[in-house]
Amino acid sequence: MKIRYCWRCRMDIPMLDSEEGKIASKLLSEGFQEARKLRKAPNFSKLLDYYKEVTGFEETNPNAIMHHFIDMYGPDCKNCGKPYRTETATLCVKCGNKRVI
């Protein structure tokens, strides 16, 4: 877990590393499978509880957790410190710094 800037949330937020992300993805899938099996609305309480346990941040939207993975973003900009939106991005949207890959 690492605190990084999220472009969708527009704030610094706890992001999951790859191992934590695998567990979160599994819990999301289990929520959908349980709903399909019981024919009712999905229950993502296990995912939300896991995220709070790992990060200390109480998220209420399971979809938000699924874009809070460190691996989804690029390295930090050398000018402003915000992460590039993707690993291959060459322009920092926040400050306009051009990155050489």
GIZIPE-V879583 format. One record per helix or strand of 2 or more residues. SS is the DSSP state (h for helix, s for strand). FROM is the first residue (numbers start at 1). LEN is the number of residues. If there is no record, write none. Layout:
<<SS	FROM	LEN> <SS	FROM	LEN>>
//
This chain:
<<s	2	5> <s	11	6> <h	18	21> <h	45	11> <h	62	4> <h	70	3>>
//
